[in-house]
Amino acid sequence: TIYINGASNISIRGLSNSKLKLMYGSHNVFAKNSNNISISDVDITGGKDAIDVYDSSNVSIKNNQLHGTFSPNWDWADVKEGNTYNTMENQAIQVKSLSKDNSNIVVDGNDISGYFNGVNFDAISPYFLDNSVISNNHIHDSNDDGIEVDAQYRNLAIKGNTVYDVYSPFSSTSTDDTTGGPIDVYENVF
């Protein structure tokens, strides 16, 4: 629905205390190769992914309502059976480093429900996500992970989140031998 590529200093937000409403886009908000992006006070319903951020730095994703339409009748096996990636595997917020190091990603104060995964941070080796925060989010009623970090990180804080009615509230895995850290996880309610 909203596509940002190679841009800087972009703000997407609701005005006058009302939410901007987006519905059923393949990627409702997609930003790649960009810098200084703010996404706040947006109400997103459905679609494959609510917010995707690829190869971008200095991104703020705050105070959004993200409500997917992932059917509770589908389960993990339906999505993963024989596929390395399936279009059913949607994310409310997905942040990826595919071709460069990225930094300063803030995901704060969002209400997230009804997606396969809530918040997913991922980086493909040898790239890192640096100096980022996942905080104060309310994540519930997702079919897989509430918060999933699948990559190399330096200085990642996961704090003050409330995550419930999900398969796994918090999952941290790395697909290679690259080291990083620290990753601090504290003051969450899982």
C-alpha positions in Angstrom: 0.0 0.0 0.0 2.8 2.4 0.9 6.2 1.7 -0.7 9.4 3.6 0.2 12.6 2.8 -1.6 15.9 4.7 -1.3 14.3 7.6 0.5 15.1 9.6 3.7 13.2 11.6 6.2 9.8 10.1 5.7 7.0 10.2 8.3 3.8 8.1 8.0 1.4 8.8 10.8 -2.2 9.5 11.8 -3.2 13.1 12.3 -5.1 14.9 15.0 -5.2 12.0 17.4 -6.7 9.7 14.8 -5.1 6.6 13.3 -4.3 6.4 9.6 -6.1 3.2 8.3 -4.5 0.7 5.9 -6.2 -2.5 5.0 -5.2 -5.8 3.2 -2.1 -4.7 1.3 0.4 -7.3 0.4 2.9 -5.3 2.4 0.9 -2.5 4.0 4.0 -0.4 4.6 7.2 -1.4 3.0 10.5 0.5 3.4 13.8 -0.6 1.9 17.2 1.0 1.4 16.0 4.1 3.4 17.0 6.2 6.3 15.1 8.2 9.0 11.7 6.6 8.6 8.9 7.1 11.2 5.7 5.0 11.2 3.3 5.9 14.0 -0.4 6.0 14.9 -1.3 3.7 11.9 -4.1 1.2 12.1 -3.4 -1.8 9.8 -5.8 -4.7 9.2 -4.9 -7.8 7.3 -2.6 -8.3 4.4 0.4 -10.5 4.1 2.6 -8.2 6.4 1.7 -5.1 8.2 5.1 -3.3 8.2 8.3 -4.5 6.4 11.6 -2.7 6.8 14.6 -4.0 4.7 18.1 -2.7 4.7 17.2 0.6 6.4 18.4 2.4 9.5 17.1 5.0 11.9 13.5 3.6 11.8 10.9 4.3 14.4 7.7 2.1 14.5 5.6 3.4 17.4 2.0 3.3 18.7 0.5 1.4 15.8 -2.4 -1.0 15.9 -1.7 -4.1 13.7 -4.4 -6.6 13.4 -3.9 -9.6 11.1 -6.5 -12.0 9.9 -4.5 -15.2 10.3 -7.1 -18.0 10.8 -6.9 -19.8 14.2 -7.9 -23.0 12.2 -4.4 -23.0 10.6 -1.5 -24.2 12.6 2.2 -24.2 12.5 2.3 -27.5 10.5 -0.1 -26.1 7.8 2.2 -23.1 7.3 5.6 -24.9 7.4 4.8 -28.3 5.8 7.4 -28.9 3.2 8.1 -25.2 2.5 11.0 -23.1 3.4 8.8 -20.0 3.0 5.1 -19.9 2.6 2.9 -16.8 1.9 0.8 -17.9 4.9 3.8 -17.0 7.2 3.0 -13.4 7.7 4.5 -10.9 10.1 3.1 -7.9 11.8 6.5 -6.2 11.9 9.5 -7.6 10.0 12.9 -6.0 10.0 15.6 -7.5 7.8 19.3 -6.8 7.0 19.9 -8.5 3.6 22.7 -6.5 2.0 24.2 -4.2 4.7 24.5 -3.6 8.4 21.5 -1.6 9.8 21.0 0.2 13.1 18.8 2.2 15.3 15.5 0.4 14.8 12.9 1.2 17.5 9.7 -0.9 17.8 7.7 0.6 20.7 4.2 0.8 22.0 2.4 -1.2 19.3 -0.7 -3.4 19.7 -0.2 -6.5 17.6 -2.5 -9.5 17.1 -3.7 -12.0 14.5 -0.5 -12.5 12.5 1.6 -15.7 12.3 4.5 -13.8 13.9 4.3 -10.6 15.9 7.8 -8.9 15.6 10.5 -10.6 13.5 14.1 -9.2 13.4 16.3 -11.0 10.9 19.8 -10.5 9.3 21.5 -12.5 6.7 25.2 -13.2 7.4 27.5 -11.4 7.4 25.2 -8.4 8.2 24.2 -7.1 11.7 21.4 -5.2 13.2 22.9 -2.8 15.7 21.7 -0.6 18.6 18.0 -1.4 18.4 15.0 -1.7 20.8 11.8 -3.7 21.0 9.9 -2.3 23.9 6.4 -1.8 25.5 4.6 -3.7 22.8 1.3 -5.6 23.5 1.5 -8.8 21.4 -1.2 -11.5 21.5 -3.2 -14.0 19.6 -0.5 -14.9 17.1 0.0 -18.5 15.9 3.8 -18.7 16.2 6.3 -16.3 17.8 5.4 -13.1 19.6 9.0 -11.7 19.3 11.5 -13.6 17.0 15.1 -12.6 16.6 16.9 -14.7 13.9 20.2 -13.0 13.4 23.4 -11.4 14.5 22.8 -8.4 16.8 24.9 -5.9 18.6 23.2 -4.0 21.4 19.6 -5.2 21.1 17.2 -4.5 24.0 13.9 -6.3 24.4 12.1 -4.8 27.4 8.7 -4.0 28.8 6.7 -6.1 26.3 3.6 -8.1 27.2 3.2 -11.2 25.1 0.5 -13.9 25.5 -1.7 -16.4 23.7 1.1 -17.2 21.1 3.0 -20.4 20.4 6.3 -19.0 21.7 6.4 -15.5 23.4 10.1 -15.1 22.6 12.4 -17.0 20.2 16.1 -16.2 19.5 18.1 -18.2 17.0 21.0 -17.5 14.7 21.5 -19.3 11.4 25.3 -19.1 11.4 28.4 -18.8 13.6 28.7 -15.0 13.6 28.8 -13.7 17.1 27.5 -10.4 18.4 25.7 -9.1 21.4 24.7 -8.2 23.9 21.0 -9.0 23.6 19.3 -7.8 26.8 15.8 -9.2 27.5 14.2 -7.8 30.7 11.0 -6.6 32.4 8.8 -8.4 29.9 5.6 -10.4 30.7 5.6 -13.6 28.7 
